[in-house]
Amino acid sequence: GVTEISWPTGKLITLLVHERLQKQGLVHKLDGLGAFVICKHGAPHAVEVFHICKNCESVDELKELNPTLHELVHDASGSTRFDADMVRVEIRGTCEKCNH
């Protein structure tokens, strides 16, 4: 007999593609916006920090982070024996363009 294959459609396909890209470190999911953005690093990294404008919803991923943030993440995980895979910080405010 013929086996019928059911393929996901619409938003489900989009979500599956984004999840695959996210696992490869090529995109990030921003929970606050319910959106995905392209990674500026081009590779997976443990700490993700974003500026998100509350007016225009522009997103800027910060590439250069203060080493203290990395230390804070590792200290918080190490003291509780929690093995953190990733930390995402979404900083909301007003971008330079909307401030003028």
N, C-alpha and C positions, 0 to 999 in steps of 0.2 A: 504494500500500500504506500501511498504518498503521505509523508509526514509534513504537516503544515508548520511553518516557522513563524512565530510572532515576533516582529521587530518593534522596538520602541520607537515612538514618533514624537515630533514636536519638541516640547521643552525637555522631555526625558533624554532625548539624544543630545541636546545641548548640554544638559547637566552631566551626562556621562563623559562627553568630550572634555568639558571643563575639569571634571574630577581627574581625568587621566593627565591633562596638562598640569594640574595642580600637583599631582604626585611627582611629576618630572621637574617641578620647580619653575615652570614656565609662566604660570599665572598664580595669582593670589585671590582668595575669596574674601571679600569684605562683608562681614556679617551685618554691619550697620547700614550698608547700602543695598544689601542683597545683590551684589554684583561681583564680577570678576575683573581684575586688572592685570595687564601684562607685567611680569617681573622685570625690574631694571637690572637685576643681578645676573639673570640668565642661568642660575643654578640654585638648587635648594639651599636654604640657610635657616638657622634656628630662630633668629629674631627678626620679625617683620614690623616696621614702623611706618605709619602713613599719616600725612596731614590730609584731612578731608574738610573742604569748605562747606559750611552750613548753608551758604547762600546759593552758590553755583554748582555745588557737589563735585568740584574738581578734586582730583586725587593726585597726591605726589608721594611716591615712595622714597624714603630717606635711605640713601646708599651708605653714607658715612655715619656710623653710629658711635656714640661715646662708649668706650670700653666698659665704663661703669654699668651701663645697661646690661651688657652681656654678663658681667660679674653678678649683678643683682639676680638675674634669671637663674644662673647656676647655683648661687647661694641659696635661693628660695627652694629650689628643687633638691639640692643636696641635703639641706637640714631636715627634710621630711622623707628622704629616700624616695621621692617621687621622680620618675624618669620623664622629664618634659621633652617632647619631640620638637615642639615649636611654640613660640610665643608671638602673638600678633597684638600690636598696640595701634589703635585707631584714635588719633588726636583730632578732635573737631574744633573748628574755629572759623576765622574769616581769612581768606587768601589775600595776597597783596593786591590783586586786581580788583576785588570787591571792596577793599578798604579805601580805594581812591575814587 
